[in-house]
Amino acid sequence: MKAQTFEKLRTLVYETSGISLGDNKEALVRARIAKRMRTLKLSDYDEYFEYLMRDQSGQEIQHMVDAISTNTTSFYREPAHFDLFRELIDGWIIEGARDLRFWSAASSSGEEPYTMAIEILETIGRRPVKARVLATDISRKILAAALAGEYTEAQVKPVPERLRQMYFLKRKAKPGMRYVVGDALRDMVVFRQFNLSTVPYPLNRPLDAIFCRNVMIYFDRIVRRNMVHEFQRLLKRGGYLFVGHAESITGLSDGFKCVKPSVYIKA
């Protein structure tokens, strides 16, 4: 890929999604786009860029953003976060909360919001509490997979067996089994396409906790600061923000206090 072609592609990605691609991301971009080029029977990256510019529907740009933004995820990733999440939910209920609202801001293929839903249901038990998880991602393709809610045996392995039996339906497939998310989880999680780089966010209802993990690393400082300011606006006082273990919001806002590594409370 020519240097000027990479520059044009990463400028387009930034303007469309807010994702900032450094010079070290050229190999990733080349690899992620190559499969799409083969599907379109295009021979080089300049030709692909011209194809992007000719597409009036915007669908091809979405295909490209989908390919570049796909993120690795898993059930119960960074499990210490979910240990704290359970404690917080129980504490809020004891204090009298009866309507809890949460946001998985970069939900990818659904493992994070469904894990949140499992922990919410397990913690609420029979207590008269309503709860909802908003799950968002920029990729339409990955959201479709999340909505389907179908996972391999390897993907659900981090989910304890008792919880697998309770919240998933088993289906025979080739090869192995598939685990399909059950109604209890589906009823709690609402999926929406969402671009975190576009502010202000079209959300107003106060939230108790936001999970935005392993995504801010894709954005530059300006976008990250705008994101954190929006999270601060949306969280209730005393609400929690969870970020990835390799991430920090230090210096982006004075409205949060770090309570544990990668966990912040709205002051």
PAZAPA-4460 file (N, C-alpha, C; in steps of 0.05 Angstrom, whole numbers, plus 32768, in hexadecimal, padded with zeros to 4 digits):
% residues 267
    n_x    n_y    n_z   ca_x   ca_y   ca_z    c_x    c_y    c_z   seq   type   mol
   8011   7FE8   8000   8000   8000   8000   8012   8019   8000     1      M     A
   800C   802C   7FEE   801B   8044   7FED   8016   8055   8006     2      K     A
   802A   8064   800E   8027   8075   8026   8010   8089   8023     3      A     A
   800D   8095   800B   7FF7   80A8   8008   7FDC   809B   8008     4      Q     A
   7FDA   8082   7FFF   7FC1   8073   8000   7FB9   806D   801D     5      T     A
   7FCC   8064   802D   7FC7   8060   8049   7FBE   8079   8057     6      F     A
   7FCB   8090   8050   7FC4   80A9   805C   7FA7   80B1   8056     7      E     A
   7F9F   80AD   803D   7F84   80B3   8035   7F70   80A1   8043     8      K     A
   7F77   8087   8045   7F64   8074   8052   7F61   807B   8070     9      L     A
   7F78   8080   807E   7F75   8085   809A   7F67   80A0   80A0    10      R     A
   7F6B   80B4   808E   7F5C   80CD   8091   7F3E   80C8   808E    11      T     A
   7F36   80B7   807B   7F1A   80B1   8077   7F0F   80A2   808F    12      L     A
   7F1E   808F   809A   7F15   8080   80B1   7F11   8093   80C9    13      V     A
   7F24   80A6   80CD   7F22   80B8   80E3   7F0A   80CA   80E0    14      Y     A
   7F06   80D5   80C8   7EEF   80E7   80C3   7ED4   80D9   80C6    15      E     A
   7ED4   80BF   80C0   7EBB   80AF   80C1   7EB5   80A4   80DD    16      T     A
   7ECA   809B   80EB   7EC5   808C   8104   7ED3   8098   811C    17      S     A
   7EE6   80AA   8118   7EF6   80B4   812E   7F0D   80A2   8135    18      G     A
   7F10   808B   8128   7F26   8079   812E   7F40   8084   8123    19      I     A
   7F54   8085   8134   7F6E   8091   812C   7F81   807A   8126    20      S     A
   7F8B   8079   810E   7F9E   8064   8106   7FBA   806F   8103    21      L     A
   7FCC   8066   8115   7FE7   806F   8113   7FF6   8062   80FD    22      G     A
   800F   806B   80F9   801F   8060   80E3   8023   8042   80E6    23      D     A
   8023   8038   80FF   8028   801C   8105   8010   800A   80FE    24      N     A
   7FFA   8017   80F5   7FE1   8007   80EF   7FDE   8001   80D1    25      K     A
   7FF2   8008   80C1   7FF0   8004   80A5   7FEC   7FE6   809E    26      E     A
   7FFB   7FD5   80AB   7FF9   7FB8   80A6   7FDD   7FAE   80AD    27      A     A
   7FD2   7FB8   80C4   7FB8   7FAF   80CC   7FA3   7FB8   80B7    28      L     A
   7FA5   7FD1   80AE   7F92   7FDB   809A   7F94   7FCB   8081    29      V     A
   7FAC   7FC6   8078   7FB1   7FB6   8060   7FA4   7F9B   8062    30      R     A
   7FA8   7F8E   8078   7F9E   7F73   807C   7F7F   7F72   807E    31      A     A
   7F74   7F86   808D   7F57   7F86   8091   7F48   7F8D   8077    32      R     A
   7F54   7F9E   8066   7F47   7FA6   804D   7F4A   7F91   8037    33      I     A
   7F60   7F82   8038   7F66   7F6F   8022   7F4F   7F5C   801C    34      A     A
   7F43   7F51   8031   7F2D   7F3E   802D   7F16   7F4B   801E    35      K     A
   7F0F   7F64   8026   7EFA   7F72   8018   7F01   7F78   7FFB    36      R     A
   7F1A   7F7E   7FF6   7F22   7F83   7FDB   7F1F   7F6A   7FC9    37      M     A
   7F25   7F53   7FD5   7F22   7F3A   7FC6   7F05   7F35   7FBF    38      R     A
   7EF3   7F3B   7FD2   7ED6   7F38   7FCD   7ECD   7F4A   7FB6    39      T     A
   7ED8   7F63   7FB6   7ED1   7F76   7FA1   7EE1   7F73   7F87    40      L     A
   7EF4   7F60   7F87   7F05   7F5B   7F70   7F15   7F74   7F68    41      K     A
   7F1F   7F81   7F7D   7F30   7F98   7F78   7F4D   7F90   7F7C    42      L     A
   7F5F   7F9B   7F6C   7F7A   7F91   7F6C   7F8E   7FA1   7F7D    43      S     A
   7F88   7FBA   7F83   7F9B   7FC9   7F94   7F8C   7FDD   7FA6    44      D     A
   7F9A   7FE9   7FB9   7F8E   7FFA   7FCD   7F85   8015   7FC2    45      Y     A
   7F93   801F   7FAE   7F8A   8038   7FA1   7F6F   8034   7F94    46      D     A
   7F6C   801C   7F87   7F52   8016   7F7A   7F3C   8014   7F8F    47      E     A
   7F43   8008   7FA6   7F2F   8006   7FBC   7F28   8022   7FC6    48      Y     A
   7F3B   8034   7FC9   7F34   804F   7FD3   7F22   805D   7FBF    49      F     A
   7F27   805A   7FA5   7F16   8066   7F91   7EFA   805A   7F93    50      E     A
   7EF8   8040   7F98   7EDE   8033   7F9C   7ECF   8040   7FB3    51      Y     A
   7EDD   8044   7FC9   7ED2   8051   7FE1   7EC6   806D   7FDA    52      L     A
   7ED5   807C   7FCA   7ECD   8097   7FC3   7EB5   8098   7FB1    53      M     A
   7EB2   8082   7FA0   7E9C   8081   7F8E   7E82   8078   7F9B    54      R     A
   7E85   806B   7FB2   7E6D   8060   7FBF   7E5D   8076   7FCD    55      D     A
   7E46   807C   7FC2   7E35   8091   7FCC   7E25   8089   7FE5    56      Q     A
   7E21   806F   7FE8   7E10   8065   7FFE   7E1E   8066   801A    57      S     A
   7E38   8067   801A   7E47   8066   8033   7E4A   804A   803E    58      G     A
   7E3F   8036   8030   7E41   801B   803A   7E5D   8010   803A    59      Q     A
   7E6C   8017   8025   7E87   800D   8023   7E9A   8018   8039    60      E     A
   7E96   8031   803F   7EA5   803D   8056   7E9E   802E   806F    61      I     A
   7E85   8027   8073   7E7D   8018   808A   7E8A   7FFC   808A    62      Q     A
   7E8C   7FEF   8073   7E9A   7FD6   8071   7EB7   7FD9   807A    63      H     A
   7EC4   7FEE   8072   7EE0   7FF2   8079   7EE3   7FF7   8097    64      M     A
   7ED2   8008   80A2   7ED3   800E   80BF   7ECD   7FF4   80CF    65      V     A
   7EBA   7FE4   80C6   7EB4   7FCB   80D2   7ECE   7FB9   80D3    66      D     A
   7EDB   7FB8   80BD   7EF3   7FA7   80BB   7F09   7FB0   80CE    67      A     A
   7F0D   7FCB   80CF   7F23   7FD6   80DE   7F1D   7FD6   80FC    68      I     A
   7F04   7FDA   8103   7EFD   7FDF   8120   7EF7   7FC5   812F    69      S     A
   7EF5   7FAE   8121   7EEF   7F95   812F   7F02   7F90   8146    70      T     A
   7EF7   7F8B   815E   7F08   7F89   8176   7F04   7F6E   8183    71      N     A
   7F1A   7F64   818E   7F19   7F4A   819C   7F0A   7F4E   81B7    72      T     A
   7EF8   7F3B   81BD   7EE9   7F3D   81D6   7EE3   7F20   81E0    73      T     A
   7ED8   7F1E   81F8   7ED1   7F04   8202   7EBE   7F08   821A    74      S     A
   7EB0   7EF3   8221   7EA0   7EF3   8239   7EB3   7EF5   8251    75      F     A
   7EAB   7F05   8265   7EB9   7F09   827E   7ED6   7F12   827A    76      Y     A
   7EDA   7F22   8265   7EF5   7F2D   8260   7EFB   7F41   8277    77      R     A
   7F13   7F40   8282   7F1B   7F50   8299   7F07   7F4B   82B0    78      E     A
   7F07   7F33   82BA   7EF2   7F2A   82CD   7EF1   7F3A   82E7    79      P     A
   7F06   7F47   82EF   7F05   7F58   8307   7EF0   7F6E   8304    80      A     A
   7EEC   7F78   82EC   7ED8   7F8C   82E7   7EBC   7F82   82EE    81      H     A
   7EB7   7F69   82E8   7E9C   7F5E   82ED   7E99   7F56   830A    82      F     A
   7EAE   7F51   8318   7EAC   7F4D   8335   7EA3   7F67   8342    83      D     A
   7EAF   7F7D   833A   7EA8   7F97   8345   7E8B   7F9F   833C    84      L     A
   7E85   7F99   8323   7E6B   7F9F   8318   7E55   7F92   8329    85      F     A
   7E58   7F79   8330   7E44   7F6C   8341   7E42   7F7A   835C    86      R     A
   7E58   7F81   8368   7E57   7F8F   8382   7E49   7FAA   8380    87      E     A
   7E4E   7FB8   836A   7E40   7FD2   8367   7E22   7FCF   8364    88      L     A
   7E1A   7FBC   8353   7DFD   7FB7   834F   7DF0   7FB1   8369    89      I     A
   7DFB   7F9F   8378   7DF0   7F97   8392   7DEE   7FAF   83A5    90      D     A
   7E03   7FBF   83A5   7E03   7FD6   83B7   7DEE   7FEA   83AF    91      G     A
   7DEB   7FEF   8395   7DD6   8002   838C   7DBA   7FF8   8393    92      W     A
   7DB6   7FDE   8390   7D9B   7FD3   8397   7D96   7FD6   83B5    93      I     A
   7DAA   7FD0   83C5   7DA7   7FD2   83E2   7DA0   7FEF   83E9    94      I     A
   7DAC   8002   83DA   7DA7   801E   83E0   7D8C   8028   83D5    95      E     A
   7D7E   8017   83C6   7D63   801E   83BE   7D5F   8021   83A0    96      G     A
   7D74   801C   8390   7D71   801F   8373   7D5D   8009   8368    97      A     A
   7D4C   8011   8356   7D38   7FFF   834B   7D38   8000   832C    98      R     A
   7D48   8011   8321   7D4A   8013   8303   7D67   801A   82FC    99      D     A
   7D75   8006   82F2   7D92   8009   82ED   7D96   8009   82CE   100      L     A
   7DA8   801B   82C6   7DAE   801F   82AA   7DCC   801E   82A5   101      R     A
   7DD4   800D   8291   7DF0   8009   828B   7DF5   800C   826D   102      F     A
   7E0E   8011   8266   7E16   8014   824A   7E30   8005   8245   103      W     A
   7E2F   7FF3   8232   7E46   7FE7   8226   7E4C   7FF6   820C   104      S     A
   7E5F   8009   820E   7E63   801D   81F9   7E71   8012   81E0   105      A     A
   7E80   7FFC   81E3   7E8D   7FF0   81CC   7E88   7FD2   81CE   106      A     A
   7E70   7FCA   81C7   7E66   7FAF   81CF   7E71   7F99   81BD   107      S     A
   7E7C   7FA0   81A6   7E87   7F8C   8193   7E72   7F76   818E   108      S     A
   7E7A   7F5D   818F   7E68   7F47   8188   7E56   7F3E   819F   109      S     A
   7E54   7F4E   81B4   7E3F   7F49   81C9   7E48   7F3C   81E2   110      G     A
   7E61   7F32   81E3   7E69   7F24   81FB   7E68   7F35   8214   111      E     A
   7E72   7F4E   8212   7E72   7F60   8229   7E56   7F66   8233   112      E     A
   7E43   7F71   8222   7E29   7F77   822D   7E1A   7F5F   8237   113      P     A
   7E1D   7F48   822B   7E10   7F30   8235   7E1C   7F27   824F   114      Y     A
   7E36   7F2A   8253   7E42   7F25   826D   7E36   7F38   8282   115      T     A
   7E34   7F51   827B   7E28   7F64   828D   7E0C   7F5C   8295   116      M     A
   7DFC   7F53   8281   7DE1   7F4B   8286   7DDF   7F33   8299   117      A     A
   7DF1   7F20   8294   7DF2   7F08   82A6   7DF7   7F11   82C3   118      I     A
   7E0B   7F22   82C7   7E11   7F2B   82E2   7DFB   7F3B   82EE   119      E     A
   7DEE   7F4B   82DF   7DD7   7F5B   82E9   7DC1   7F48   82F2   120      I     A
   7DBA   7F35   82E1   7DA4   7F23   82E9   7DAB   7F12   8301   121      L     A
   7DC4   7F09   8302   7DCD   7EF9   8319   7DCC   7F09   8333   122      E     A
   7DD3   7F22   8331   7DD5   7F33   8349   7DB9   7F3C   8352   123      T     A
   7DA8   7F43   833F   7D8D   7F4C   8346   7D7D   7F35   8353   124      I     A
   7D80   7F1E   8347   7D70   7F07   8352   7D52   7F0C   8350   125      G     A
   7D44   7F09   8366   7D27   7F0D   8367   7D1F   7F29   8370   126      R     A
   7D32   7F3A   8374   7D2C   7F55   837D   7D1E   7F65   8367   127      R     A
   7D0B   7F77   836E   7CFB   7F85   835A   7D0B   7F9C   834E   128      P     A
   7D1E   7F96   833D   7D2F   7FAA   8331   7D2F   7FA7   8313   129      V     A
   7D2C   7FBD   8305   7D2E   7FBD   82E8   7D4A   7FC5   82DF   130      K     A
   7D54   7FBA   82CA   7D6E   7FC1   82C0   7D6F   7FBE   82A2   131      A     A
   7D80   7FCF   8295   7D82   7FCE   8278   7D9F   7FD4   8271   132      R     A
   7DA9   7FC6   825C   7DC4   7FCB   8252   7DC2   7FD5   8235   133      V     A
   7DCC   7FED   8230   7DCF   7FF7   8215   7DEA   7FED   820B   134      L     A
   7DEA   7FE1   81F3   7E03   7FD6   81E7   7E07   7FE3   81CC   135      A     A
   7E1D   7FF0   81C8   7E21   7FFF   81AF   7E3C   7FF7   81A2   136      T     A
   7E3D   7FFA   8188   7E56   7FF6   8179   7E54   8004   815F   137      D     A
   7E6A   800C   8153   7E6A   801A   813A   7E65   8007   8122   138      I     A
   7E6B   7FEE   8126   7E6A   7FDA   8110   7E4E   7FCD   810E   139      S     A
   7E41   7FD1   80F7   7E27   7FC4   80F2   7E2B   7FA5   80F1   140      R     A
   7E41   7F9D   80E5   7E46   7F80   80E2   7E49   7F73   80FD   141      K     A
   7E58   7F7F   810E   7E5D   7F73   8128   7E44   7F74   813A   142      I     A
   7E34   7F89   8136   7E1B   7F8B   8145   7E07   7F75   813C   143      L     A
   7E08   7F6E   8123   7DF6   7F58   8119   7DFE   7F3E   8127   144      A     A
   7E18   7F3A   812A   7E21   7F21   8138   7E18   7F22   8155   145      A     A
   7E1A   7F3A   8162   7E12   7F3C   817E   7DF4   7F37   8181   146      A     A
   7DE4   7F41   816F   7DC7   7F3D   8170   7DC0   7F1F   816C   147      L     A
   7DCF   7F12   815A   7DCB   7EF5   8156   7DD0   7EE6   8170   148      A     A
   7DE5   7EEF   817F   7DEA   7EE3   8199   7DF1   7EC6   8199   149      G     A
   7E00   7EBD   8185   7E07   7EA1   8182   7E26   7E9E   8184   150      E     A
   7E2E   7E8C   8196   7E4B   7E8A   819C   7E54   7E6C   819C   151      Y     A
   7E6D   7E68   8197   7E79   7E4D   8197   7E7E   7E45   81B4   152      T     A
   7E84   7E2B   81B7   7E8B   7E21   81D2   7EA4   7E2F   81DD   153      E     A
   7EB7   7E34   81CC   7ED0   7E42   81D4   7EC9   7E5E   81DE   154      A     A
   7EB7   7E6C   81D0   7EB0   7E87   81D8   7EA2   7E89   81F3   155      Q     A
   7E91   7E76   81F9   7E83   7E77   8213   7E91   7E69   8229   156      V     A
   7EA9   7E5F   8224   7EB8   7E51   8239   7EBC   7E61   8252   157      K     A
   7EC1   7E7C   8250   7EC5   7E8C   8269   7EAC   7E8E   827A   158      P     A
   7E94   7E88   826F   7E7B   7E89   827E   7E79   7E70   828F   159      V     A
   7E75   7E73   82A9   7E72   7E5B   82BA   7E5C   7E49   82B0   160      P     A
   7E5F   7E2F   82B3   7E4C   7E1B   82A8   7E30   7E20   82B2   161      E     A
   7E2C   7E26   82CB   7E11   7E2B   82D5   7E04   7E43   82C7   162      R     A
   7E13   7E57   82C1   7E08   7E6F   82B3   7E03   7E69   8296   163      L     A
   7E14   7E58   828A   7E0F   7E50   826E   7DF5   7E42   826C   164      R     A
   7DF0   7E2F   827E   7DD7   7E20   827E   7DBF   7E32   8282   165      Q     A
   7DC2   7E47   8292   7DAC   7E58   8299   7DA5   7E6C   8283   166      M     A
   7DBA   7E77   8276   7DB5   7E8E   8265   7DBA   7E89   8247   167      Y     A
   7DC2   7E71   8240   7DC7   7E6B   8224   7DB8   7E51   821C   168      F     A
   7DB1   7E50   8202   7DA5   7E38   81F7   7DBA   7E2A   81E6   169      L     A
   7DBC   7E10   81E9   7DD0   7E01   81D9   7DC3   7DF8   81BF   170      K     A
   7DD3   7DFA   81AA   7DCA   7DF1   818F   7DE0   7DE2   8182   171      R     A
   7DD9   7DCB   8176   7DED   7DBB   8167   7DF5   7DCA   814E   172      K     A
   7E0F   7DC9   8148   7E1A   7DD5   8130   7E32   7DC6   8128   173      A     A
   7E3C   7DCC   8110   7E54   7DBF   8106   7E6A   7DD5   8102   174      K     A
   7E80   7DD2   8110   7E86   7DBE   8125   7E7D   7DC7   8140   175      P     A
   7E7A   7DB4   8152   7E74   7DBB   816E   7E58   7DC6   8173   176      G     A
   7E55   7DD1   818B   7E3B   7DDD   8193   7E3C   7DFB   8190   177      M     A
   7E24   7E06   818E   7E21   7E23   818F   7E11   7E2B   81A7   178      R     A
   7E17   7E41   81B3   7E09   7E4B   81CA   7DFB   7E65   81C2   179      Y     A
   7DE0   7E65   81C5   7DD0   7E7C   81BC   7DC5   7E8A   81D4   180      V     A
   7DC9   7EA4   81D5   7DC0   7EB5   81EB   7DA2   7EB1   81EF   181      V     A
   7D99   7EAD   8208   7D7D   7EA9   820F   7D6E   7EC3   8212   182      G     A
   7D54   7EC1   8216   7D43   7ED8   8217   7D49   7EEB   822E   183      D     A
   7D51   7EE0   8245   7D56   7EF1   825C   7D6B   7F05   8256   184      A     A
   7D80   7EFD   8247   7D95   7F10   8240   7D8C   7F23   822A   185      L     A
   7D7F   7F17   8216   7D76   7F28   81FF   7D63   7F3E   8209   186      R     A
   7D52   7F38   821C   7D3F   7F4C   8225   7D4C   7F63   8234   187      D     A
   7D64   7F5E   823E   7D71   7F73   824E   7D83   7F85   823D   188      M     A
   7D8E   7F7A   8226   7DA2   7F89   8217   7D95   7F94   81FD   189      V     A
   7D9A   7FAE   81F9   7D91   7FBC   81E0   7DA9   7FC4   81D0   190      V     A
   7DAB   7FBC   81B7   7DC2   7FC2   81A6   7DBB   7FD9   8194   191      F     A
   7DCF   7FEB   8190   7DCC   8002   817E   7DE7   8008   8171   192      R     A
   7DE6   8011   8158   7DFF   801A   814B   7E05   8036   8156   193      Q     A
   7E1F   803B   815B   7E27   8054   8169   7E43   805A   8162   194      F     A
   7E48   8074   815C   7E64   807D   8157   7E6D   808E   816F   195      N     A
   7E7F   8083   817E   7E88   8090   8197   7E97   80AA   8192   196      L     A
   7EA0   80AF   8179   7EAF   80C7   8174   7E9D   80DF   816E   197      S     A
   7E83   80DA   816A   7E71   80F0   8164   7E62   80F9   817D   198      T     A
   7E68   8112   8185   7E5C   811D   819D   7E4B   8136   8195   199      V     A
   7E37   813D   81A5   7E2E   812F   81BE   7E20   8115   81B7   200      P     A
   7E20   8102   81CA   7E12   80E9   81C6   7DF4   80ED   81C9   201      Y     A
   7DE5   80DE   81B9   7DC7   80E1   81BA   7DBB   80D1   81D1   202      P     A
   7DC6   80D4   81E8   7DBD   80C6   8200   7DB9   80DB   8216   203      L     A
   7DA5   80D7   8226   7DA0   80EA   823C   7D99   80DD   8257   204      N     A
   7D8F   80C4   8256   7D88   80B7   826E   7DA0   80B0   827F   205      R     A
   7DA1   80B8   8299   7DB9   80B3   82A9   7DBF   8095   82AC   206      P     A
   7DD9   808F   82AC   7DE3   8074   82AD   7DF1   806E   82C7   207      L     A
   7DF0   8055   82D0   7DFD   804D   82E8   7E1A   8044   82E3   208      D     A
   7E1F   8038   82CC   7E3B   8030   82C6   7E3E   802E   82A8   209      A     A
   7E56   8034   829F   7E5D   8033   8282   7E76   8021   8280   210      I     A
   7E74   800D   826E   7E8C   7FFE   8266   7E95   8008   824B   211      F     A
   7EAD   8013   824A   7EB9   801B   8230   7ED5   8011   8231   212      C     A
   7ED9   7FF8   822A   7EF2   7FEB   822F   7F00   7FE4   8215   213      R     A
   7F1A   7FEA   8214   7F2B   7FE2   81FE   7F22   7FEE   81E3   214      N     A
   7F18   8006   81E5   7F10   8014   81CC   7F1C   8030   81CA   215      V     A
   7F21   803D   81E1   7F2C   8058   81E0   7F48   8058   81D4   216      M     A
   7F56   8041   81D4   7F70   803F   81C8   7F70   8045   81AA   217      I     A
   7F58   8043   819E   7F56   8047   8181   7F52   8065   817A   218      Y     A
   7F4E   8076   818E   7F48   8092   8189   7F5E   80A4   8192   219      F     A
   7F5F   80BC   8186   7F73   80CF   818F   7F6A   80DE   81A8   220      D     A
   7F7B   80EF   81B3   7F75   80FB   81CD   7F5C   810D   81CC   221      R     A
   7F58   811A   81B6   7F40   812C   81B4   7F27   811C   81B5   222      I     A
   7F25   8106   81A6   7F0D   80F5   81A7   7F0A   80E8   81C2   223      V     A
   7F20   80DF   81CE   7F1E   80D2   81E9   7F13   80E6   81FD   224      R     A
   7F1D   80FF   81FC   7F13   8113   820F   7EF6   8118   820C   225      R     A
   7EED   811A   81F3   7ED0   811E   81ED   7EC0   8107   81F8   226      N     A
   7ECA   80EF   81F4   7EBC   80D7   81FD   7EB9   80D8   821C   227      M     A
   7ECE   80DD   822A   7ECE   80DD   8247   7EBB   80F3   8252   228      V     A
   7EBB   810A   8244   7EA8   811F   824D   7E8B   8117   824A   229      H     A
   7E85   8108   8234   7E6A   80FE   8230   7E63   80E8   8245   230      E     A
   7E77   80D7   824B   7E72   80C3   8260   7E6C   80D1   827B   231      F     A
   7E7B   80E6   8280   7E76   80F5   8299   7E5A   8101   829A   232      Q     A
   7E52   810C   8283   7E37   8117   8281   7E21   8103   8286   233      R     A
   7E25   80EB   827B   7E10   80D7   827C   7E0F   80C7   8296   234      L     A
   7E25   80C4   82A3   7E25   80B4   82BC   7E18   80C4   82D3   235      L     A
   7E0A   80B5   82E4   7E00   80C0   82FD   7E18   80C7   830F   236      K     A
   7E14   80D9   8321   7E29   80DE   8335   7E2D   80C4   8345   237      R     A
   7E46   80BC   8347   7E4C   80A2   8353   7E4B   808B   8340   238      G     A
   7E46   8090   8326   7E46   807C   8311   7E62   8074   830A   239      G     A
   7E65   805C   82FE   7E7F   8051   82F8   7E85   804F   82DA   240      Y     A
   7E9F   8054   82D4   7EA9   8050   82B9   7EBF   803B   82B9   241      L     A
   7EBB   8026   82A9   7ECF   8011   82A6   7EDD   8014   828B   242      F     A
   7EF7   8015   828C   7F07   8016   8273   7F19   7FFD   8272   243      V     A
   7F27   7FFA   825C   7F39   7FE3   8259   7F52   7FE6   826B   244      G     A
   7F5E   7FD0   8272   7F75   7FD1   8285   7F8C   7FDF   8279   245      H     A
   7F8E   7FE2   825E   7FA4   7FF0   8252   7F9C   800D   824D   246      A     A
   7F85   8016   8257   7F7B   8031   8252   7F7A   8042   826C   247      E     A
   7F7A   805C   8268   7F78   806E   827F   7F6A   8087   8275   248      S     A
   7F5B   8094   8287   7F4E   80AE   827F   7F5B   80C5   828F   249      I     A
   7F72   80BF   829B   7F81   80D4   82A9   7F88   80EB   8297   250      T     A
   7F81   8103   829F   7F86   811B   828F   7F70   8121   827B   251      G     A
   7F5C   8111   8278   7F47   8115   8265   7F2F   8123   8272   252      L     A
   7F2C   8120   828C   7F16   812D   829B   7F1C   812E   82B8   253      S     A
   7F13   8143   82C6   7F17   8144   82E3   7EFD   813C   82F1   254      D     A
   7EEA   8130   82E2   7ED1   8128   82EE   7ED0   810C   82F8   255      G     A
   7EE6   80FD   82F6   7EE7   80E1   82FF   7EFE   80DD   8313   256      F     A
   7EF9   80CA   8324   7F0E   80C1   8337   7F13   80A4   8332   257      K     A
   7F2D   809D   8330   7F35   8081   832B   7F32   8072   8346   258      C     A
   7F22   805C   8346   7F1E   804D   835E   7F2D   8032   835D   259      V     A
   7F32   8028   8345   7F42   8010   8341   7F4F   8013   8326   260      K     A
   7F63   8003   831F   7F6E   8005   8304   7F58   8001   82EF   261      P     A
   7F56   8014   82DD   7F42   8014   82C7   7F25   8017   82D0   262      S     A
   7F21   8020   82E8   7F05   8024   82F2   7F04   8040   82FF   263      V     A
   7EF0   804F   82F6   7EED   806B   82FF   7ED0   8070   8309   264      Y     A
   7ECE   8082   831D   7EB4   808A   8327   7EB0   80A8   8321   265      I     A
   7E98   80AF   8319   7E91   80CB   8314   7E90   80D9   832E   266      K     A
   7EA0   80EE   8330   7EA2   80FD   834A   7E89   810E   834E   267      A     A
***
